Amino acid sequence: MKSKPRGTSTSPQNEPLGKSLQITDEYLTVTLRDGRVISTPLEWYPRLQGATSADRADWEWDGDGIGIHWPRLDEDLSIAGMLRGNPSVEYRRRLAGARA
């Protein structure tokens, strides 16, 4: 079974899709094609937070905008996960370690 190449969508029509992206030192903000804006704390994504500006700027849409991929950082985020408020696994591990 072959997987779909990057840039090919397998998502339903009503799946939220990204239109534009902005990264500051504090937030990752995505504007969706339907006009909504998602903003999540950059600290939720330690790979992005610790990356250089050049590495953060090197990103591409997964599928038709269902997610974001940073090839230099091996980081992938889904728009649906951002809407659900899901931080990265690394962030959750860091929080769990801090509580222990």
HUPE-V578751 format. One record per pair of residues at least 24 apart in sequence whose C-alpha atoms are under 10 Angstrom apart, sorted by the first residue. I is the first residue (numbers start at 1). J is the second residue. D is the distance in whole Angstrom. If there is no record, write none. Layout:
{{I | J | D} {I | J | D}}
//
This chain:
{{4 | 63 | 9} {5 | 62 | 9} {5 | 63 | 8} {6 | 60 | 10} {6 | 61 | 8} {6 | 62 | 6} {6 | 63 | 6} {6 | 64 | 9} {6 | 69 | 10} {7 | 60 | 9} {7 | 61 | 7} {7 | 62 | 6} {7 | 63 | 4} {7 | 64 | 6} {7 | 65 | 8} {7 | 66 | 10} {8 | 62 | 8} {8 | 63 | 5} {8 | 64 | 6} {8 | 65 | 10} {8 | 66 | 10} {9 | 62 | 8} {9 | 63 | 4} {9 | 64 | 5} {9 | 65 | 8} {9 | 66 | 8} {10 | 63 | 8} {10 | 64 | 9} {10 | 66 | 9} {11 | 63 | 8} {11 | 64 | 9} {11 | 65 | 10} {11 | 66 | 8} {15 | 65 | 9} {15 | 66 | 7} {15 | 79 | 9} {15 | 80 | 8} {16 | 64 | 10} {16 | 65 | 8} {16 | 66 | 7} {16 | 67 | 9} {16 | 78 | 10} {16 | 79 | 7} {16 | 80 | 7} {16 | 83 | 9} {17 | 61 | 9} {17 | 62 | 10} {17 | 63 | 9} {17 | 64 | 7} {17 | 65 | 5} {17 | 66 | 5} {17 | 67 | 8} {17 | 78 | 9} {17 | 79 | 7} {17 | 80 | 9} {18 | 61 | 8} {18 | 62 | 9} {18 | 64 | 8} {18 | 65 | 5} {18 | 66 | 6} {18 | 67 | 7} {18 | 68 | 8} {18 | 78 | 9} {18 | 79 | 7} {19 | 61 | 9} {19 | 64 | 9} {19 | 65 | 7} {19 | 66 | 10} {20 | 61 | 9} {20 | 65 | 9} {21 | 57 | 10} {21 | 59 | 9} {21 | 60 | 10} {21 | 61 | 10} {21 | 68 | 9} {22 | 56 | 10} {22 | 57 | 9} {23 | 48 | 9} {23 | 49 | 10} {23 | 53 | 9} {23 | 56 | 8} {23 | 57 | 8} {24 | 49 | 9} {24 | 53 | 9} {24 | 56 | 10} {25 | 49 | 7} {25 | 50 | 10} {25 | 53 | 9} {28 | 82 | 10} {29 | 82 | 10} {30 | 68 | 10} {30 | 79 | 8} {30 | 82 | 9} {32 | 65 | 9} {32 | 66 | 10} {32 | 79 | 9} {33 | 65 | 9} {37 | 83 | 10} {38 | 79 | 9} {38 | 82 | 7} {38 | 83 | 7} {38 | 85 | 10} {39 | 82 | 8} {39 | 83 | 9} {39 | 85 | 10} {40 | 82 | 7} {40 | 83 | 9} {40 | 85 | 8} {40 | 86 | 9} {40 | 87 | 9} {41 | 85 | 10} {41 | 87 | 9} {42 | 87 | 9} {43 | 87 | 9} {43 | 88 | 9} {43 | 91 | 7} {44 | 85 | 10} {44 | 86 | 8} {44 | 87 | 5} {44 | 88 | 6} {44 | 89 | 9} {44 | 90 | 8} {44 | 91 | 5} {44 | 92 | 8} {44 | 94 | 10} {45 | 75 | 9} {45 | 76 | 10} {45 | 77 | 9} {45 | 87 | 7} {45 | 88 | 6} {45 | 89 | 9} {45 | 90 | 7} {45 | 91 | 6} {45 | 92 | 10} {46 | 75 | 10} {46 | 87 | 10} {46 | 88 | 8} {46 | 89 | 10} {46 | 90 | 7} {46 | 91 | 6} {46 | 94 | 9} {47 | 73 | 7} {47 | 74 | 9} {47 | 75 | 7} {47 | 88 | 9} {47 | 90 | 8} {47 | 91 | 9} {48 | 73 | 8} {48 | 74 | 10} {48 | 75 | 8}}
//
